Amino acid sequence: LFDFVEKEALPGTDVDSEAFWAGAASVIADLAPKNKALLAVRDEIQGKVDAWHGEHAGADYDRAAYKTFLKEIGYLLDEPADFQITTSGVDTEITTTAGPQLVVPVLNARFAINASNARWGSLYDALYGTDAIPETDGAEKGSSYNKVRGDKVIAFARDFLDEALPLSSGSHVGTTGYVVDAASLTVTLADGSTVGLKDPAQLLGYQGTPDAPTAILFVHNGLHFEIQIDP
């Protein structure tokens, strides 16, 4: 955990290492006793629930009596009055960016990596491996790569780009190049001409170099997707 925070999490955040660990220690010192007390309450309630079921084993289920019992031990509470709650200073990945968010123990590296990768998936893989592309006209999945099916996948994905990432003119179908020029996208069309995005704000970033990016990140209706380019 220390190596991850020092080498991966903190670099580039302008958060001082000493300040981070001091803050973490303060949070742990404040919340650990409270968490321990809550766990003790949970154990106590669970013990009462187990005892109730033992005492009523074989009896007909009485919904009203069981609900009354759960209220008496504090498992069920009366519905509170309407209220509002909000937070501040929370990263956009949590507040607004759509995508799966798996909660896993950070000390398990494999779980943490799987949780991070769960936010991304390959459209090509999803199209090729599911019935989104019909297995007709020679487009069966089969046991090895089927170029006919692959071409249908590519065509579907290009149509998706035309819908979700429209160009100022022309189509993504047949494009031969994507480069980043002065923080804007330049796309080379099938006829050799170049165009940009209809909405330049859809471009969020890239990996690699501007003239030869390996991945370009976009946003559409709050959802993020990227074009990955083999160099």
N, C-alpha and C positions, 0 to 999 in steps of 0.2 A: 504494500500500500504506500509506504514511504517513497519508494522508487517511482511508482506511478505518478504520485502527486508532484514530486520534484522534477521528474524528467518529461512527463506527458501533460499533466493537467495545468500546472502553473505557468510554464513558459508561454509568453505572448499575452498573458492576462493582466500584466502590471500589478499582480498581487504579490506582495513580499512573502517569502517563505516563512520567516519568523512570525509575521502577523497572522498568516494562515494557521499555523500550528497552534499559536496562542489562542486564536479564535475557536479552533476545533476543540482544544482542551477545555475552554470555557463552556462550550455547548455541551460537551460530554459530562462535565462536572455538574451542570445545571439539570440536564435531562435524565441522566442515568438513574438517580434516586427516584425520580418521578415515574420513570418507566418500570423500575423494579416494583414500586408500589402498585402500579396498574396491573402488572402481571400477577401480583399477589391477589388482587381483587378478582381477576379472571379465574385463578385457580380456586378461590373460595366459591365463586358462583358455579363453576363447573362441578365442584364437589357436591353442592346442593342439588344441582340438576341430576347428577348421577344417582344420588340418594333417593330423589323423588321417583325416578324411573324404577329403582330397585324396590321401593315400597309399593309401587302400583303395577308391578309385573303381573301380567295376565288379566288385569282389569280392563273394562271397556274404556276407550279413550274419551275423556271428557274435555272438550276443547275449552269451554268456559273456565273450568277449574284449573286447567293447565295455564291458561293465560293469566288468571289471577295469581297463581303461584309465581310465574315469571316476573310479574310486576312487584310482588312482595319482596323478592330477592334482588331486585334492581336490574334484572336482565332486560326487561322491557320498561321503557319510560314513557310518560305522557308526551304527546306531540307538543313541542314548544311553540310559542308565538312566532309569527313571521319575523325574519331578521335578514340582514345583509352582511356579507363578509367579503373582504378583498385582500389582496397582497400587493406588494410592490417590489421592484428590483429582481423579478424572476426572469430567467432567460426565455427568449422567444421560443426555444425548442420545447419548453414546457407550456407556455401560455397560449401560443397561437399556431405553431407549426404542426400540421396534421400528420399523424403517423402512429404506429403501434408504440407503446411505451411499456416495456416489460420491467417489472420491479424484481431485481435479483440481488443476492449478496455480493457486494463488490469484492470481497475477499476470494471469491471463486472466479478466476480469470476466464475460464471457458464460458461460464454463465454470462459474465459481463460482456464478453465479445459477442455472444449470440444475441444478447439484448440490443446491443448497438446495431448489429447487422439486421435485426428484425425490422428496422425502419426502412430498409431498402430491399428491393427485389428487382429481378430482371424481367422487363416486359417481353423480351424475346423468349425467355424460358417459359414464362407463364402462357404465352400464346402457343408455343410449339407443343407444350405438354398437356394442354387442356383442350376441351371441345370448343373453345372460342374460335378455333380454326377447324372447320368440318373435315373429316377424313374422306373426302370425296375427290373424284377426278385425279387420282394418283397422289393425294396428299395424306396418306396414312402415316401414323407416327412410326410404326415399325420398330425394329431393334437397333437400327443404325440411322445415321443422318439421312434424311430424305430432302433432296434439293428442292423438289416441287413444293413440299410443305414449307421449307425454309424461305422460299421466294414469297409465299403467301404471308408468312410472318413479317417479312421485311415490308411488303406492301401495306399491311395493316398498320405497322408502326409508322410508316411515312404518312399515311392518312391521319394517324393520331397527331403527328407533329403539325400537319396543316391545320388541324382543328384547335389544338391546345397552344401551339406556338406559331401563329400565322406570320408569314413574311410580308414585307411592305408590298411585294408583288411576286408572282410566280409561286412555285410549289417546292416542298422538300423532296418530292419524288424526283429522283435522278440527280440530286445535288452531289457535288464532288468535293466540297471543302467547306470547313467552318473555322474561322479565325476570329480572334478578338483584336479589335483595332480601336485604340483610344477609348477603352471601356465600353465599346459597343460591338455587336456581333456583325461580321461580314460573311455572307453565305455565297458560295459560288454555285450558280444554277447549272442545269444540264447543258445550256447553250453557251456557257462560259461567262455570262454576265454576272455581276455581283449585286446583291441586295442586302438590306438589313431587316430587322424585326419590325413588324407593324407596331408593336409596343416595346420600345427599347428597355423599359423598366423590368421586363421579364427576365433579363439577363442578370444573374446574381454573382457569378464567379466562374473560375476555371482552374484546372490543374495543368501543369506543364508550362509551356511558354505561350505568349499571346499568338505567335504566328504558327505554332504547332501544338495546340492544346491536346491533352490526352483525355480530358473530361470537361464538359461545360455544364454548369448548373443553372436551371431555370425555375421559375415559379408560375403557377397558373391556378387562380382561385384558391390561393393559400397552400396548394399542394406543390411539393418540390419534385423535380425529376431532372435527370442528367443524361446527356449524350456522351457515351464513352467512345473514344476514337483510338483504334490500334495505330501506333506510330508506324 
